[in-house]
Amino acid sequence: MNYTLKILDEKPDYGLIELAKELLGGSEAQDFASTIDSIAQKKEIKKLIADLSKVELINSSGLGMLVAGLRALKSSKIDFILISVPQKVKQLLEITHLNSVFTCFEDLATALKSE
């Protein structure tokens, strides 16, 4: 999976994961799950922010990846936040009623202010 993960300089207990333009599951889902599990086990951060600004294509497996990530992080008391969610993805979250499950913000600055 093409993504980058970093700890934020301004908030060292926050992580930022920037997702690629396609969230389609498959072998990428295993890689994503491994990364999320590692974060959940280490418990070095209190919030993981997923930047979806580049996402152009997402299917049910991609949604499943996000839900599994949310579940794994929540069990370790780590918040999972989505930012810069494209309109098509917002519509999909609404249709599947996942908009009530995920915390979403317009951008990183807004998410960081939201303590």
Order of alpha helices (4+ residues) and beta strands (2+ residues): beta-beta-beta-alpha-beta-beta-alpha-beta-alpha-beta-alpha
